[in-house]
Amino acid sequence: MLNVSVRSLEVFVAVAESGSFVAAADRLGITQPSVSDHIRSLEARSRTHLVQRRRGRAGQLTDAGLALLAHARALLSHASDLSDDLSRRSQTASRQVVLACQPAVANLLLPPCLAGFARDHPDTDLATLAADTDAVVQHLMNGTADVGCLLARDALPSLPSDVIAQVTFVIVAAPTHPLAGRPALSPQEVARHQFVRATHRLGFGPQMNAMLEKAGIADAPVVARATESTVVRAMAMAGVGMLCTLARAVEREVASGLLTVIRMTGEPMRMELRLAHTPCRRPTDTASRLMRHLAAHFAAESS
């Protein structure tokens, strides 16, 4: 196999088309000795003369040179097509960004923010991946996601992250519940009543338990569970039991009187909304823009 560089082939074609080493050098913006070096290298590798050198006359191709010229033009055309294709792929990849987050974050906290980002960056290919907490962390650790946005009680031990918001949780119940409408109650009194709970996906259940325990509601009786948030909200509205959930998840039901917030003494229950990026590579410009947009959005919300 003839081992030659694309640049040597470019120089050879320039010599063939321009008729001399000097003209080829002017065409390519290099020196005439550099042109000579490339041609000598090609001739040494092909073990034959490619260009007839005659002082004072234009260089002419030998039969071997003419044969090489056709192949050189074809190879350079393929190389150009390959370069264009890789460039397009690189540009497309640089516009892509994958955001991994928990379903509650994707459905309740991010839609207005992501809609604004998509509107402001129409050329960006934004993919949002909703998964359980452990899967989100794994996507970031192995690089299948660029950016992560997670609800957590504390820092993520395996993944550096920054807090961009504090998200409030509330306990709600049907208006007919015995605790509905009463002034602020102690956590111990609230904990004596039955709850309905979401069967949280991997990684988030312990976070919820830790938050409730800190609020003073540990080991409260659970009368029913469901994997779908709409089901547990329906059970709470039907009076089956109280529900602890994101305040934003039940804004409409509370405003319409279908649910009521159970007031408790002590600090509000909150989790941190954390922003992270994959440690596998430096953030692309697109990923960095998305992270800045997320941080600015929630900073504006809290101000």
N, C-alpha and C positions, 0 to 999 in steps of 0.2 A: 504494500500500500504506500502510495506517495504521500509523505508527511510534509505538507506545506501549510503556511499560514494564509488566512484570508487577506491580510495586508499585502503579502507578496503577490497574490493573484490580482489584487487591485492595481498594483504597480505594473504588472505584466500587461494587463488589459489597457492601461493608460498608455504604455509604450506602443502597443499594437495599434491603438486608435489614433494617437497623436503623431506617430511616425518617428519619434526620436526620444532619446533619454532626457534631453533638455526640456522639450515640450511637455513630457510626462511629469517632470519635476515641477514645472510651472503650474500644471493642471492640478497636481496634488498638494502643492504648497510645501514641498520638501526639497532637499538639495539633490543635485545631479549625482554626486557620489553615493547617496542613499539609494537612488534608483538603481545604480549599477550593482550595489551590494545585493539588493533583492533579486535582480535578474541572475547574478552569479550563483546565489543560493538556490534558486529554482533549477538552474542548469546542473548544479552539482548533485542535487537530489534526484533529478530525472536522468542524469548521466548522458546528456546530449545537449547540443547547442539549440537554443530556441530563437535567438535573434542574430542575424548576420550583421556584423559590425564593420562598416566601411567608412573610413575617415572622409568627412565632407559630404557624405550621402545619408539619406534617411535610412534608418534601420529597417530591414525587412525580416519577416518571420521565416524560419525554416519550415520544412514540412511538419516536423515535430511541434514547432511553435504554433502552426496553424491548427493542428489537432488539439493542442492544449487550450488554445483560445476559445474554441467552442465549449469545452468543458468548464473553463474558468468562468465564462459568462453565465453558464447555467448554475454553477456553484455559488457565484456571487448573488444571483437572483434568489436562490434558495436561502442564502444567508441573510439577505435583506428581508425576505418574508418572515424568517424566523425572528429576526430582531424586532420587526414591527409587531409580531404576535406576542412576543415576550413583553414588549413595552405596553401593549394594550392590557395584557394580563396584570402587569405590575400596577398600572394606573387603576384598574378595576379593584385589585386587592387593596390598594391604598385607600380606596373610597369605602371599603367594607368595614363594618364594626359589629361585633356580636356582644350583646348585653345579656348577661345571665342574672336572674333575680328570682325570688320566691313568688309563687302565684299571687299572694296577697299584695305584694309590692307591684307586680305587673298590672294587676287589675284595679287596684285602689289608689296607689300613690303616684304612679308614673305616667298614666295616659296624657294628662295635659302637658307635662314636661316633654315627653317624647314627641307629641304632636307639634309642639313649638320647635323642637330641634329639627324634625323632618321638614317643616315649613321653611326654616331658615337655611337649611342645607339640602336642597332638592337633589343634588348630585350624589349624596351619600346613600349607600346601601346599608340600612340599619336593620339588623335582625335581633329580635328580643326573644330570649329563651327562658321560659318559666319552668323552674324545677325546684325540688326540695333543697333544703339548706346544704346538706352534704353534697348533693350533685352540683350545686352552684360553685361550691368551693373546689370540687374536683375539676370542673370545667376550667376554672381559672388556673389551677395548679398545672394542668396538662396543656394549657394554651388553646383549647377549643373555644374559649370565650376571651374577649379582649378586656371587657369591663364587667364588674359585678356590683350589684346593689342589694344589700341584705339587711333585714331586721335582726338585731342581736341585742342581748343584754349587756355583753362586754366585748372586748377586743377578740378578734378571731385568732387563736394561737398559731395557726398554720399559715396565715395570710395577712400581710400588712394592710391596714385599711384606715380610712379617716371617717370621722363622724360628720355627716352633712345635715342631720336633722334629728330631733327628738319626736317620736311618734307616740301619741297618747292612746291608751286603751281604756275602755270603760266596761262596767257591768250593767247590762240592760235586762229588763224583764217586761212581761205584759203589764198593761196598766192595772189589771186586776190582781197582780201579785201582792201578797201581804206587806211587802216592804216598799211598794210603789208610793211615791208621794211623801214619804217620811223624811224628816231632816237627816243630816249626816249621821250615818250609823257606824258603829265600831266594826272593824274587820271580823272580829270574833262572832258578832251577831249575824253578819252576812254569811259567814262560813257555815252556819248551822242549816242553811237552806240549800235545796237541791239545785244543781247546775246541769245544763246541757253543754256538751263539749264537742268541739271538732276533733276528729282523729287526725292530729297533725302529722304531716309527712316527716321523714327522717330529719333529725337535727333541730326542729323547731319546737317539738313537744317539751323537751327539757328547758328551753328558753321561757316558754309560757309558765311552766311550773315554778321556775325560779322567780319570775316576776310576781306571781300570785303569792308565793311564800314570803317574799320581801314585803308585800302589802299586808301580810298577816292572814292570808287565806290559804292555809295549807290543809290538804286532805279533805277538802269540801266534798260532800256526797255528789256523785254524778249519776243522774237518772237515765240519761240517754246520750249516745254518741253518733256521729255521722261524719263521713269523709268530705261531704260537700257543704260549703258554708251556707248555701241557700237553705239547706235542710235544717241545719241547727238554728238559723234565724227563724224559720217557720215554726219550729218547736217552741222557741222562746216566745214568739208572738201568740202561740196557742196556749201559753200558760204552763207548759210542761216543766220549765225550770229557768233559772237565770243563765245568762250567757256573758262570758268575758270575750271581748273582741275589739278590733280597732275602732276608734270613735268614728272614723270616716266611713267604715263599712255599714254603719247603721244610721247615718245622718238623715236619710229620707224617712226611715221608719220612725225615728224619734220625732222629726218635724211633723209627721202626719198623725202622731199619737198612737201608732201601732205598738211602739215600744217606749219605755221610759227608762231614764238613767237612774240607777240606784246610787245615791250619794253616800260616800264613805269619808270618815275622818282620815287624816294622814295625807301624805304626798300623792299626787296623781300617779297612776301606773303608766310607765313609759318604757319604750325600747329605743335603742339607737338605730338610726338608718345609716349604714356604713357603705362607703364607696371604696372599691378596690380595683386593681387591674392585674392582669396575669403577670407573674414573675418570670415567665419564660422568655420575654422579650421586652424591649423598650416600647412604650406606647407609641403607636403611629400618630400622625397629626390628627387623623380623624378620631381616634380613640381619645386623644387629649382634648379635642374640642367637645366631645360628648361629656367627658368628666367635668370640664369647666361649666358646661351648660347645666348639668345635674346639680352641681354645687351651688351655682348662682340661682337656680330656680328655687331650691329649698331655703337658701339664705333670704331670698325675697319673701318667701311665704312666712318665715318666722319673724320678719322685721315689722 
